[in-house]
Amino acid sequence: MGDLAEADATKTTTAHLKLPGDKTVELPVTVGTEDEHAVDISKLRGASGYITLDNGFGNTGSCSSKICYIDGEKGILRYRGHPIEQLATQSRFIEVAWLLIWGELPTPSQLAAFSEELTANAMLHEGMLHQFEAFPPDAPPMAMLSAMINACSCYHPELLRMDDEEHMAEATAKLISKVRTIAAYSFRMSIGKPINYPNPALSYTRNFLHMMFSEAFVPYDAPDEVIRAMRMFLILHADHEQNCSTSTVRVVGSSGANLFASTSSGVCALWGPLHGGANVAVINMLQHIHDSDTSLSQYIEKVKTDPNTRLMGFGHRVYKNFDPRALILKDAADDLLNALGLSDPLLDLAKELEQVALHDEYFIERKLYPNVDFYSGVILKAIGIPVNMFTVMFAIGRMPGWIAHWYEQFQQTARIARPRQVYTGAGERDYVPADKRG
Ligand code: ACO
């Protein structure tokens, strides 16, 4: 991870840590742009022999970063300083991707050049098609996505080292463009239909939907409302600072692993139901409530009493208030269904469930609010994305964020991420041969 002493944040004060044996250690305090304070413990072990313990890293800043700002208490999210509400309604996904990776909104000529690069890199090497064929028909799309992103490193060995910005730009265009092609091909293969090659005349989002849904001689031309909703979905998922998958990308990248390998490991981390997999879990939960005789209050009671049942799409490590992305997606779900003349009982159910939870002492006390995954599935369902592709959609959106963080860390001349532990296992003991073990 980057050396905190080299970061822009200024050290203004010093914290004093009193340890047993009347030993006091002085630790610098780092202050970020928005006045967040952090005790810099990078010299703690050397000075005292102590380490810190922080299960799940809830109190640990792993790096300093200029990419994304969240105020979880106020429900604020900004990419490179720009409020998410403005980007979600006024920007395009590829513009946001550029912003995250290179730090500024692109000029019109930069955006046009980036768009051309994405178009030029949309195709996969034909050799990769044989790899797709080797997967069983019911292979989970997230497993295919991760494997095929990693496989890209076999086809672009020249990008395994980042010698200059040009290499970075090339790898970036390949990843952002190909992740969408890989996703669509996985879907087509899984339903036993021929793949659709990317169409260079189409925009990023339209092209993806064409690759997903066009049939032979019947091109799929998505309605504008669908394109708008999909763009918004991708923008809202594009980054979220040091979440589980992004931290994974940074940890893997810190060993010097290349961008393809690092982002493919991000896909694996995202797959879990406590992270990106929650968008699947939410729809399954809503469907289950809808199809069963369970009332909303019975379901909430179960969530409160059964340690193995959670209200999926609720709660967040950072947000202790509304997740601004959930607020935007809730309205977007309404707008999309209205525009398409659809109604979805699961959206109505989600809204009711939200109200029941928000008025329940259990959720109030723990500050549990809807997160990004609570309403996103309703939108994806209305667009026609099958449930097993929901988390893949999240991964397409998150790719620019993973790349931005990988690159930022690369530029910070990172130290390898290698946490310590407190060992609580057996003390030293002798080996006993098998025939002597009771
Ligand atoms: N339903 C019921 N109870 C919950 C929920 C939930 N969704 N989330 C948290 N809690 C409870 C916990 O049981 C715990 O209660 P306790 O203090 O009585 O033990 C308390 O709230 C704190 O929860 P933690 O698990 O400590 O919170 P943490 O920050 O570790 O977890 C997480 C955050 C994983 C998102 C959690 O809220 C969760 O499991 N939510 C459901 C899954 C989900 O929607 N994940 C998507 C997150 S957004 C994203 O990754 C894109």
Residues whose N, C-alpha, C, O or C-beta is under 5 A from the ligand:
A	BS01	ACO	P273 L274 H275 G276 A278 V303 T309 R310 L311 M312 G313 F314 G315 H316 R317 R366 N371
